[in-house]
Amino acid sequence: MKKGILILAAGPMQIPAILTARELGLFVIAADRNPQAPGFRFADIGLGLDVVKYAALADWAVANQRQYNISAVFAGADVAVAAAHINQRLGLPGIPLDVAEASHNKAKMKQRWMRDGVPTPGCEEVGSASEARRAASRYGYPVMVKAVDNSASRGTKVVRDENELEPAVENAMRHSTTSSCLVEQFVEGEEQSVETIMHNGEQLRAGIVDRHYDFFPYPIEVGHTNPTHLPAQTQDRIYRVVGDAARSLGIGSGPAKADMILTKQGPMILEMPARLSGGFHSQYTTPLASGMNPIRAVMRQSLGDERFQEDLIPTKHEFSLCHAVFPPPGRILSIQGYEAAQALEGVTHIFLYKQVGETIESYQNCADRPCYVIIQAGSREKLWRILDTVKKTLHFEMDANCA
């Protein structure tokens, strides 16, 4: 009987995981609260169940484990806690529930890193504007204000002075489930996204990309280039911090995705969910640039296949770019040039998250990004030339009065 895998989420970014599971010969069950989730058409079973409010999904998995031989759970989105809970209910190996919860709660993860001496910006969890003012005065402006347990930079803002603090705190609390938020020391430097897979306490490297930001004071990642431009020695230093951070959290076996910043004082870690990256990193740009397949590796590891490390051996040396396109805010009247842009040399995918008739609000977090372009080329310089041509070819006609 085929082994079954439960993949949590079935949106566009989870389609590569669903296809990878099928290539491995697994019986694929994909769950998503959207009954029309696009990944359902590639799965053997599509479950219209919420992967965040996961109690009903865990009950279904327990009731159907034997029938579908459910042997692994894969966190296709920012749902490491749900995956850990379901694994625990099913008696499957995986990241422990308390570790997954710490990896999802920025206050808990930062407390562990500061306790264990892992390089990270100082941070305090606050429950009121007055507490936030005291924390900000200790760190000095500017400071970062963040939601405690959300992703895609929701509720995150650089606060430059006390006048900006209270509204930022209120917004961050709205995006948290904890009635609190974080005030964090502001540090500057180049930022990286790092994929790592822990195995019996040892670190396996799955790639570093350079992240690009805009829309200050909102830290919106506009894209990333794969692989990083950093020299090998600097990459070694970054990976060491990532490995120490994973062990500090208690991630002994399984994926860990690190948000890193290279400061004048050295590499520092910002966040680490116990999953692979979103944002088309593990899904598209790593396979395009290096031939490595972190998704396949994590799935094989969770199934007990010791050969999973084969998927982390580079087989090519190309360059890839994921970059968002940002039309001005307003209602979309038309989208022109999509087919022509998709046909350009080096363009592998264009994903539209907004359609004609929908409205684009002002950009305040990474979830607001309306369009992504994935590009592969033989040099970094060519990546950016192709992106420039895409921007000239793909045109959004907007009604700014509806912003």
C-alpha positions in Angstrom: 0.0 0.0 0.0 1.3 3.5 -0.9 2.4 5.7 2.0 0.2 8.7 2.4 1.3 12.3 3.1 -0.8 15.1 4.5 0.2 18.4 3.1 -1.0 21.5 5.0 -2.2 24.2 2.6 -2.8 23.9 -1.2 -2.4 27.4 -2.5 -0.2 28.3 -5.5 3.0 28.1 -3.4 2.2 24.6 -2.2 1.7 23.1 -5.7 5.5 22.2 -6.0 5.2 20.3 -2.7 2.1 18.4 -3.9 3.8 17.5 -7.2 7.0 16.5 -5.4 5.0 14.1 -3.2 3.4 12.6 -6.2 6.8 12.1 -7.8 7.8 10.2 -4.7 5.0 7.8 -5.3 3.0 9.0 -2.2 -0.8 9.1 -1.8 -1.3 12.9 -1.4 -3.9 14.4 0.8 -3.9 18.3 0.6 -5.8 20.4 3.1 -6.9 24.0 2.7 -9.8 26.0 4.0 -10.4 27.3 0.4 -12.6 24.7 -1.3 -11.3 25.9 -4.6 -7.6 25.7 -3.6 -5.6 25.3 -6.9 -3.4 22.5 -5.4 -6.4 20.3 -5.0 -6.4 19.3 -8.7 -3.0 17.7 -8.2 -3.8 15.8 -5.0 -5.5 12.4 -4.5 -7.7 14.0 -1.9 -8.5 17.6 -1.3 -9.8 18.4 2.2 -11.6 21.7 2.7 -10.4 22.1 6.3 -8.7 25.0 7.9 -5.0 24.2 8.5 -4.7 27.0 11.1 -7.7 25.9 13.2 -6.4 22.4 12.9 -8.4 20.4 15.5 -10.9 19.1 13.0 -8.1 18.3 10.6 -6.3 16.3 13.3 -9.5 14.4 14.1 -9.9 13.5 10.4 -6.2 12.4 10.2 -6.6 10.1 13.2 -9.8 8.6 11.9 -8.3 8.0 8.4 -4.7 7.2 9.2 -5.0 3.5 8.6 -7.2 3.8 5.5 -4.8 6.1 3.7 -1.6 4.9 5.4 -0.7 8.5 6.5 3.0 8.3 7.2 4.1 12.0 7.1 2.8 15.5 7.5 4.3 18.4 5.6 3.9 22.1 6.5 3.3 23.7 3.2 2.7 27.1 4.8 3.4 28.8 8.1 1.7 26.0 10.0 4.5 24.2 11.9 2.4 24.1 15.0 -0.4 22.4 13.2 2.0 19.9 11.7 3.5 19.1 15.1 0.1 18.7 16.7 -1.1 16.3 14.0 2.2 14.3 14.1 1.7 14.0 17.8 -1.8 12.8 17.4 -0.8 10.3 14.7 2.3 9.1 16.6 4.6 10.1 13.8 8.1 11.5 14.2 8.6 15.2 13.8 9.4 18.5 15.5 8.0 18.4 19.1 4.9 20.5 19.7 6.6 22.8 22.3 9.4 23.5 19.8 7.0 24.2 17.0 5.2 26.6 19.3 8.4 28.4 20.2 9.4 28.7 16.5 6.0 30.4 15.8 6.2 32.8 18.7 8.8 35.4 18.2 9.0 36.3 21.9 9.6 32.7 23.0 12.3 32.1 20.3 14.1 35.4 21.1 14.1 34.5 24.8 15.8 31.2 24.1 18.4 32.8 21.8 19.2 35.6 24.3 19.5 32.9 27.1 21.8 30.8 25.0 24.0 33.6 23.6 22.8 33.2 20.0 23.5 36.5 18.2 20.2 38.3 17.8 18.9 41.9 18.2 17.6 42.6 21.7 13.9 42.4 22.1 11.1 42.8 24.7 7.5 41.6 24.6 5.2 44.5 25.7 1.5 44.6 26.5 0.8 48.4 26.4 2.0 51.6 24.9 3.7 52.6 28.1 5.7 49.4 28.2 6.6 49.9 24.6 7.9 53.5 25.4 10.1 52.1 28.2 11.5 49.4 25.9 12.1 51.8 23.1 13.9 54.3 25.4 16.2 51.4 26.5 17.1 50.5 22.9 17.0 54.0 21.4 15.2 55.0 18.2 14.7 53.7 15.6 13.2 50.4 16.9 11.4 47.6 15.2 7.8 46.9 16.3 6.5 43.4 15.4 3.6 41.1 15.8 4.4 38.2 18.1 3.0 35.3 16.0 2.3 36.3 12.5 4.2 36.0 9.2 4.8 38.0 6.0 5.8 41.0 8.0 2.2 41.7 9.1 2.2 44.2 11.9 5.9 45.0 11.4 7.2 48.6 11.1 10.4 50.6 11.8 9.4 53.3 14.3 11.6 56.4 14.1 10.4 58.4 17.1 8.0 58.3 20.0 5.2 59.9 17.9 5.1 56.9 15.7 5.3 54.3 18.4 1.7 54.0 19.8 0.0 53.5 16.3 2.6 50.9 15.4 2.1 49.1 18.7 -1.7 49.0 18.2 -1.3 47.7 14.7 1.2 45.0 15.8 -1.2 43.9 18.5 -4.0 43.6 16.0 -1.9 41.1 14.1 -1.0 39.1 17.2 -3.0 36.5 19.0 -1.3 37.3 22.3 -2.6 40.8 23.2 1.0 41.9 23.0 3.7 42.8 20.5 7.5 43.1 20.3 9.8 46.0 20.5 13.1 45.1 19.0 16.5 46.7 18.7 17.0 48.1 15.2 20.0 46.8 13.4 21.2 47.4 9.8 22.9 45.2 7.2 22.3 43.0 4.2 19.6 40.4 4.8 19.5 36.7 3.9 17.1 33.8 3.9 18.8 30.6 4.9 17.4 27.1 4.4 18.8 24.4 6.7 17.7 20.9 7.6 18.6 19.5 11.0 19.3 15.8 11.3 20.0 14.2 14.7 21.3 17.5 15.9 23.6 18.1 12.9 23.1 20.8 10.3 22.6 20.2 6.6 22.9 23.2 4.3 20.2 23.9 1.7 21.1 27.3 0.4 21.4 31.0 1.2 19.7 33.8 -0.8 20.1 37.5 -0.8 16.9 39.4 0.2 15.9 42.8 -1.2 13.7 45.3 0.6 11.8 48.5 -0.1 8.8 50.6 1.2 10.6 51.8 4.3 9.4 52.1 7.1 7.6 48.8 6.3 10.1 46.0 5.8 8.6 44.6 2.6 10.8 42.0 0.8 10.5 42.9 -2.9 12.5 39.9 -4.0 15.5 37.6 -3.6 18.4 36.4 -5.7 19.7 32.8 -5.5 22.4 32.0 -4.5 23.9 34.7 -2.3 26.8 36.8 -3.5 28.6 36.4 -0.1 32.0 34.6 0.0 32.2 31.1 1.4 33.8 32.2 4.7 30.9 34.6 5.4 28.4 31.9 4.5 30.1 29.5 7.0 29.7 32.1 9.7 26.0 32.6 8.9 25.3 28.8 8.8 27.0 28.4 12.2 24.6 31.0 13.8 21.7 29.3 12.1 22.7 25.9 13.4 23.1 27.2 16.9 19.8 29.0 16.7 18.0 25.8 15.6 19.6 23.8 18.4 18.7 26.5 20.9 15.1 26.2 19.9 15.2 22.4 20.1 15.0 21.6 16.4 17.0 18.3 16.3 15.6 16.9 13.1 13.5 18.7 10.6 13.5 21.9 8.6 14.4 25.4 9.9 14.2 28.6 7.9 16.3 31.5 9.2 15.9 35.2 8.5 19.4 36.6 8.9 21.0 40.0 8.8 24.8 40.6 8.3 25.6 43.5 10.6 29.0 45.2 11.3 29.2 43.0 14.4 28.6 39.8 12.4 25.6 37.6 11.4 22.5 37.9 13.6 19.3 35.9 13.4 16.0 37.6 13.3 13.5 34.8 13.1 13.3 31.0 12.6 10.1 29.1 11.8 10.4 25.3 11.9 9.6 24.8 8.2 11.0 25.5 4.8 10.7 29.0 3.3 7.7 30.4 1.5 8.1 33.1 -1.0 9.1 30.8 -3.8 12.6 30.1 -2.4 12.6 26.3 -1.7 9.8 25.9 -4.2 11.4 27.5 -7.3 14.6 29.5 -7.0 16.7 26.9 -5.3 15.9 24.1 -7.7 16.5 26.5 -10.6 19.8 27.8 -9.4 21.4 24.8 -7.8 19.3 21.7 -8.6 18.9 21.0 -4.9 15.4 20.1 -3.8 14.8 20.9 -0.1 11.1 20.0 -0.3 11.9 16.5 -1.5 14.6 16.2 1.1 12.3 17.1 4.0 9.6 14.7 2.8 12.1 11.8 2.5 13.5 12.6 5.9 10.1 12.6 7.5 9.5 9.2 5.9 12.7 7.8 7.4 14.5 7.6 4.0 18.2 8.1 4.9 18.9 8.9 1.2 17.3 12.3 1.6 20.6 14.0 1.8 21.1 13.3 -1.9 18.5 16.0 -2.6 20.8 18.6 -1.1 23.7 18.0 -3.5 24.0 20.8 -6.0 23.8 19.6 -9.6 24.1 22.9 -11.4 25.4 26.5 -11.0 22.9 28.9 -12.4 21.3 32.0 -10.9 17.6 32.7 -10.2 15.5 35.6 -9.1 12.1 36.0 -7.5 10.8 39.6 -7.6 7.5 41.2 -7.0 5.9 43.7 -9.4 4.2 46.7 -7.6 1.5 48.6 -9.6 0.4 51.8 -8.0 -2.5 51.4 -5.5 -6.0 51.4 -7.0 -8.5 49.2 -8.8 -7.1 47.1 -11.6 -8.8 48.0 -14.9 -6.8 45.7 -17.1 -3.6 43.6 -17.2 -1.7 43.7 -20.5 1.3 42.0 -21.7 1.1 38.9 -19.4 1.6 36.3 -22.2 4.4 38.3 -23.8 6.2 38.7 -20.5 5.8 35.0 -19.7 7.4 34.2 -23.1 10.5 36.2 -22.5 13.8 34.3 -22.3 14.6 33.3 -18.8 11.1 33.9 -17.4 10.0 30.6 -15.9 6.8 31.7 -14.0 4.6 34.8 -13.5 2.1 34.6 -10.6 -0.8 37.0 -10.4 -2.4 37.3 -7.0 -4.7 40.2 -8.0 -7.1 40.1 -11.0 -8.9 42.7 -13.1 -11.6 44.4 -10.9 -9.7 43.8 -7.6 -8.2 46.7 -5.6 -4.6 47.1 -4.5 -4.3 49.0 -1.2 -1.2 50.7 0.0 1.8 48.3 0.5 2.4 47.6 4.2 3.5 44.0 4.4 4.7 41.1 2.3 1.2 39.7 1.9 0.2 42.7 -0.1 2.5 41.8 -3.0 0.2 41.4 -6.1 2.5 39.8 -8.7 5.7 37.6 -8.6 8.2 36.9 -11.4 10.6 33.9 -11.4 13.6 34.2 -13.6 16.6 31.9 -14.3 19.8 33.1 -16.1 23.5 32.4 -16.3 24.5 35.5 -14.5 23.2 37.9 -11.9 23.4 40.8 -14.3 21.2 39.0 -16.8 18.6 38.4 -14.1 18.1 42.1 -13.6 18.1 42.9 -17.3 15.3 40.3 -17.8 13.3 41.7 -14.9 13.6 45.2 -16.4 12.2 43.9 -19.6 9.3 42.2 -17.8 8.4 45.5 -16.1 8.3 47.2 -19.4 6.2 44.4 -20.9 3.7 43.7 -18.2 1.4 46.6 -17.7 -1.3 47.2 -15.0 -3.9 49.8 -15.9 -5.1 51.3 -12.6 -7.9 53.5 -11.4 -6.2 55.4 -8.7 -9.4 56.9 -7.4 -10.4 53.6 -6.0 -7.3 53.2 -3.8 
